[in-house]
Amino acid sequence: NDDLKAELLEIALDAAHRAGAFLRDGRPDDLGVAATKSSAVDVVTEMDIASEKLITGLLADRRPDDGVLGEEGASVEGSSGVQWVIDPIDGTVNYLYGLPSWSVSIAALKDGETVVGVVHAPMRAETYRAVLGQGAYVNDRPARVRPAPAFGLALVGTGFGYVAERRARQAEVVGHLIPQVRDIRRGGSAAIDLCDVATGRLDAYYERGLNPWDYAAGDLIAREAGALTGGRPGEPLSTDLTIAAPPGLFEPLQARLDELGAWHD
Ligand code: IPD
């Protein structure tokens, strides 16, 4: 119900703002890599871990019966029907290098459906938020997708995974697309890319191999701003493939990506 959504939104905004301020103000000058995951370039910093701890601590205080899934290992089953899906730093490589495009992404699901999404981008001083059925906002302004351009005039965002074989395949797909669209962008934070579709800074975005914490909040924000999101034709977005674009551009992009086999390594 609306009271629950309002409560979850308030908590998500509070957690994202606190984590964002901590990450922005507390970034050590000599920040290094604490651990690696799927490959030597898939990195975790001490700040990813500390940010996840800060967020999960706040959630445990405010809503102790909720489930939690976090990129850095947080995993709580919960008993309330509410599950939080958290990326404590989306765009960790940007954060590591001091590039500004990184975010904190927090989604709340009720009985498996995303009802609240918050993406906070401290270096842009922007917070994107959406509540299911209530529209999307950037700070306090309504967010709206850009009307679909012709396919050949689309500015398309994408991203690449961390494992060499997957990247080689992703490069092949992007190699086919570049001559067919206006241009390609690789921002480095999937959550921000989805919000950029929501605010018309990108016409479209796609990526193979994202995890739920990368896309859960941004997916709702993009949809509430008027985008369609999905995976292969007829399928919802998933780890295989995530696509977001306004109606009119979504369909030809989805068809083209399917033809190119963008959903497999
Ligand atoms: C990554 C970013 C990046 C995308 C990668 C993600 P992380 O998330 O969203 O833009 O291309 O696929 O893994 O590791 O920085 O949280």
Boltz pocket constraint, residues with backbone or C-beta under 6 A from the ligand:
constraints:
  - pocket:
      binder: B
      contacts: [[A, 43], [A, 71], [A, 87], [A, 89], [A, 90], [A, 91], [A, 92], [A, 93], [A, 158], [A, 159], [A, 160], [A, 161], [A, 162], [A, 187], [A, 188], [A, 189], [A, 190], [A, 191], [A, 207], [A, 208], [A, 209], [A, 210], [A, 214]]
      max_distance: 6.0
